[in-house]
Amino acid sequence: MIRILEEFGVRDKDFDALKTVGDHLAPDPTLPFRETNGARFCLDSDQGSISRLEFQPFVLSVKEDFVRHDSGKLRRFRGIGDNLQLNKAFHALLFFKYFIIRDVYVSPRPNLDMSSAKWVSTVFPTRTITTPDVLGEPALEGVHSDGVDHTMTSLLGSHNMTDDSAETFIHDMREDNAKRWNETNPAFLRGKFQHKKFLDTVLIVDHERKHSLSPVRAVDPRLRATRDVIIFFTRKPATKGHISYPYDSFNPHLEFPLNLNIPSPPTVAPTVALADTKKVAMADA
């Protein structure tokens, strides 16, 4: 990932700044062990651009395979700031995801406009925190989907976290929602992945594979443990009947505007990595 992002002009100072994003997050509105900011972006194939969209509440429902105490509730996250929005490594992650997903067919979700040239990408830099009193859960909801076309997570860093923490398990869609990661049916397990190093990344075809995660556990249980990631949810625009339809504005963000021209994909060695990754994505789809 570092080699690929460097082809988009990312330098050491950009990577170093990205690693500190978790130090500037706000309390999550519904989870006591998490700090999270959020932002919405439009990935537009026709215009060849990525732009920031105005604030809208965020909501996921049981109908979208997301079963948790806050399913169906509107959640409002504090917006990301310039420390992330202006970071070239962050821009390159958006470009990377765009190039991977743009030509890959995925099983369509109900009430999404799959013919649109646009995607809504909702981005959540997130810190999961374990303390002597609270166990941090990257996925308290257990087995779930995220109500999107693609879910991508990239690791920014961790502190005092055990080597067996926060493992991602990939499940067949037949697996029951809300099951704990260690209570699932082995026959439905399709793979597992663990973010270990800076920018380790997984991209899931969200309507074709469910996923779950194990908790964040502390090496020294007397001290706080943290795990920082950026989550990129990407889906086609909602149509009438979708729970997010009233909150799917494509108006630009006036206070923190951003408009990026999507560059050409890398043309040297990392192009091979992009092509190989796309083959894997297509084979899995």
N, C-alpha and C positions, 0 to 999 in steps of 0.2 A: 504493500500500500504506500509506503514512504516513497519508493522509486516511482510509482505511478503519479503520485501527487506532485513530486518534484518536476515532472514533465509539464505540469500546469503552472510552473513558476513559483512553487512554494519553496521557502528557504527555512534555514534552521530557526530563525527568530519567529517565524510563523508557527512552526511546530511547538517551540517552547511556550509561546503565548497560549496555544490551544490547550496545553497540559494544565493550565491554571484556571480554566473556565469554571471548574467545579467549586472554586473558592468564592464565587460571586453569584450564587443561586439563592432563590427565595424558598421559604417553606412551602412544601406541596400542599394544595388545598384540602386533600382528603387522606393523606398518608403521613403519619407522624415520624416515620423513619426515612423520609425522603425530602430532598430539596430539588426543585425543578423550575426552570423557566421555559417559555415556549414562544414559538413564532410560526407563522404560516407563509409559505412561498408558493408561487406559481411557476411550474416548469412548462414552458410553452414551446412546442416543436415548430409551430408555424412561424413564430416571431424569432425563434432561436435565442430565447432569453429566459432568465430566471429573475423574478421580481418578488419583493416582499409585499404581502397582502395585509390589509387592515386586521385589527384584533377581532376575533370572534370566539365565543365560548366553545369548549371542546366537550364532546359527549360520545360515549360508546354504550351500546345496549346489549342485552342478553341475546337479542336476535342476531347480533354479529359475533356470537360465540365468545362474549366477554361477560363472565359471571363474577360479580364482586359486589360489595356492599354499596358502592357508588355507581353501579350500572344504571344507565338512563338519566343520571344527574348531570346538569351542566357544571362543568369545571372551568374556572377562570385562573389562568396562569399569568404571572408577571412576565412581561415581554423580555426577550433577550436584548442585551445592550451592544454597544459598538465593540466591546472586547471580543465578542464572537462574530457579530454581523460583518465587521470589516476585516476579519482574519482570512488571509488567502488560503490557508489550509482548509478552513470551513467551506469556502467557495469551491475548492477542488473536490471536496467530498460530495457536494451537490452535483458537480459536473460528472464525477465518477458514477454516481448512482444513475444519473440521466442516461449516460451512454450504455450502461448495463441493461436498463429496463426498456429502453425506447422501442426496440424491435422484437421484444419477447412476448409471445402470446401467453396470457394467463386466464384461468377460469374466471369468467365474469361474475362479479357480485351483483345481487339485485339492486335496482334503483341507482346504478352508476352509469354515466354516459360514456360507455367504452369507445364511442366513435370520436370523442373529443380529442383535439391535439394538445390539450392541457392536462396537467396533473396538479393536484393540491398536495404539497409536501409540508406536513406539520412536523416541526423539529423541536425536540425536547432534550436539552442538556440536563442530565440527571445525576445526582449523587445519592446513592443508597448508603445508609448509615446504620451500623450495629454498635450498640453500647452495652454495658453490663446489665441494663434494664430492658433493652428493646432489641429484637432480632430484625435486622434489615432484610427485606424480601424484594428482590428485583421484580418478582412476579407473584404478588400476594394472591392473585386470582387463580393461580394454578394453571392447568392446561387451558389455553385460550387462543383466539385469534384477535387481531387488532382492528378489524373492520376496514382493512385497506387492501390494496393490491400487492404492495411490497412493504416489508418491515426491514430496515437496516439498522444495525447497532455497531458503533465503533468505540473501542475502549480508549479513554483518555489517561487513566491511571488508577492506582489503588494504593491503600495504606493499611498496614497491619491486617491484611486479609490472607486467610489460609489458601494453600494451593488448590484445595478441592472445593473452593467456594464458587458460587455463581456459574455453574455449568448449565449450558443451554441444551435442552432435549427437544428434538424434532419429532412430532407425532403425526400419524395418519389422521385424516379428518374424522375417522370413525371413533377416535378416542373421546371419552366423555369429558365435557367441559368441567372446570373447577377442581379436577383431581390434583392432588399434590404430586410433585415431580417424582416422588419415590413410591407412589401408589398406582402408577399407570400400568397398563397392559403391555408387557414386553413385545407381544406380537404386533403392536401398533407403533413401536419405536422405529423411526426411520433414520435416526442419526443423532449425534451429539457434538457439541462444539463448546470450547471454552476460550474466552478472551483472556489472554495471558500478558501480551506485550502491547505497548502503545500502538494504537491504530489497528490492532486485530479487529476484523470486521466480519459480520455474518449478514447475509441478505436472504430473507425468507419470502417465498411466494405465499402470501398470507391467506389466500382463499383456497390453497391446495395443501397446506401443511399447518397444523397447530404447533404450539410450542409451550414449554414450561421452563422454569429455572429453579435451581437450588439456592438456598439463602447465602448471605454474606456472613462468614464466621471469622472471628478475631483470632489472630495468632496469640496475642496477649489479651485474655478476656477482661482484664482490668481496664483496658484502654479502648478508645473508639476505633472502629475499622470503617473504611470508606471504599466505595467503588464508583468511579466516574465514567459515564458513557454519554455519547450523543445518540439519540434515537431519531431516525428519519422514517416517518410514516408517509407513504405516497399512494394516492388513489386518484381515480378519475372523478370529475365533478359529480356531486349528488344531484339526483332528479327528485321530482315530487314523490313523496312516500318514504324517502330516506330520513332517518332521524336527524341527520346533519343538514338537510336541505335548507332550513331557515337560517343556518349559520355558515353558509358556504359562499360568502361574498368574494368577488374577485376585484374589489376596489383596492387601490394601492394604499399602503400605509403612509399617511401624511407626515407623521412625526419622525419616523425612522425609515425614510425611503431607501430602497436599494434596487438597482436594476443592473444585471450582469448579462453581457453577451456570452452565449455559450461558445467556447472556442472549438477549434477542430480537435478531434481526439489525438492523443500522442501518436507520433509516427515512428518512434524508435522502439527499443526493446520492450518497454512496458505495454506496447500495443499487443504483444503476444499474450501478456497476462490478461488484458482486457478481453481478447478473443477467447482464450481458454476459459475464463470465468463465464462468459456468455454461453459457451457450449454446455457447461455444467448446468447453468440456469435453465437452458432450453431442454436439456435432457431430463432434468428433474420436473420441469413443467409438463 
